[in-house]
Amino acid sequence: MKLYFAPMTCSLSPHIVLRELGLPFELIRVDNQTKRTADGLDFLTINPKGYVAALMLDNGDVLTEGPAIVQYLADLVPANTLAPVNGTWERVRLQEWLNFITSEIHSGCAPLFNANIAEPTKAIFRAKLFRRLDYLSQALEQQDYLMGTFGLADGYLFTVLNWLPLFNIQIRDWPALAAFMARIAARPSVRAAMAAEAASNLGAI
């Protein structure tokens, strides 16, 4: 398999999952400006949507959208601890968390990246995001991980919360979220994924 990624994007989430599961894969960087891959291809021929993550299977099929990719990967390894069995109530709960993260946190951050949006408008988006962070903080005050043990939703949440410093949002304002981030950052899979992506900035990948 090939994972097409760009540093500091949501592709870190499936990258973490690949390492957690011990699946073999090739990591290929995408230049978000030129849409060229590190191996010289036009990324738009791989994912016409133009953004990472994209997972190319050994048969050439391409899967996009992070929540779909991570669930596909988890299902490749039966009895893994990252995702409940498909078709169970617990799996639906996982999908509920993944949808919340993608629609409320991931998408909630998107306007804050846009330099063309005026600050008063951004303040509205920021206030809505803060309400969502309050909700997450309350959930993580009760347990260390969103579903009790580390899983797909935690890797995704860690990925998007990593963007908060870019907007001068201090995670320490939510102590439960700060503790969560420290727990996830200490995992070997997360450390390895982040190191590999950092190395790509130096041309090592």
Disulfide bonds with the S-S distance in Angstrom:
none
